[in-house]
Structures are given as structure tokens and as C-alpha cells.
Amino acid sequence: MKEIDIDNTLIRQIQNGDKDAFRTLFMKYFAKLCAFVHTIVRSNEKAEDVVQKVFVKFWEKRKIIQISQTVFGYLLSACKNESFNLMKTEKTRERYEQIYVKNYKHIIENEAKLNNDKPISEIVNKAIEELPEKCKNIFKLSKQEGLSYQEIATYLSVSEKTVENQIGIALKKLRESLKPHIAIINE
């Protein structure tokens, strides 16, 4: 039986909800797809995340998916698109983080006084200290120590995705916490 025929049989079984067929397809192409995605995202962990996300979407949309090429070609194309989406999202997030860090440093350097006579750096540091412990540690390693997400992930034995999520949580909580002071800072 030809490879294309085997894949087409698997697709029909998957469209009927056969989890074993899905598992077979996943095991057949996972490593190849990860190797391909790694050439784009330059991280094994991110590559695995991208490929897993593609397979999850594939399963969720299995009943409506129309494959006009080979199954591997379809998955390769989906992985490429998902990789580019990830890169675009990361660049946007990095840009906003750089703006935040620039503003954070500006606040610390100026030490402007607020209505309650507390230096801004004291208010910012208090807001940082009020973050959940894991979130606070990761934020400090990133923003105060200047470690990359990958370095933090290695240091703390967590995934880069965990670091990324915790930084996002920290920034959101800090924005909320510092919101009353932003108007004064921007004056």
C-alpha cells in the first residue's frame, strides 16, 4: 500500500473520530514537523508547542478539513503558518515589553514624588513585591537581571512558555496596580 493511500485511510478514520488513527498520524509526522518548525522558531520547545497546536487544531476540525495535497504537505503548511504567527506575536510582545522596560527605567531614574510623597520607584517596587511569588521571581530575573526567557527557563527548570506566561501575568498585574499613578508619571 502506498504512503499516500495509508495517510488517506488514516484521515478517513480520524474524520470518524478514531483516536488510534490520530495517534498513528501524530507519531508518524511529529518529529519531522518539529525539525522543520525548529528551522523557523529556533527552539525545540517552541517547535514542539507549534506542532502540538497544529495537531490539536487538526483534531478539532477533523470533520471539516479538506486536504487537497498530501497529508504531510498539509501539516507542513499548517506548521509553517503557525510558526509565523508565533514569531509575529512574539515580536509584538517584545516591542511592548521594551516600551514597558524603558518606562520602568525612566520612572526609577526620575524618582518623581507622588501626592503621597512616596518615590515612584518605591511604588513600582511595592507593586512588584505584591506579585505572586513565581511571577515576581521570573519578572525580576527578566527585567531587573536582564536574563532571556530561555536563560530563566533553564535556571528555574521550567518551560519558556511558562516564563512567557508569567511575564505576561506580571505586566498585566503591574499595569493594573500602577494605573492610578500613570497620569502623574506621564505629566
Buried (B, 14 or more C-beta within 10 A) or exposed (E): EEEEEBBBEBBEBBEEEBEEBBEBBBEBBBEBBBEBBBEBBEBEBBBBBBBBBBBEEBBEEBEEBEEEEEBBEBBBEBBBEBBEEBBEEBEEBEEEBEEBBEBBEEBBEEEBEBEEEEBBBBBBEEBBEEBEEBBBBBBBBBBEEEBEBBBBBEBBEBBBBBBBBBBBBBBEBBEEBBEEBEEEBEE
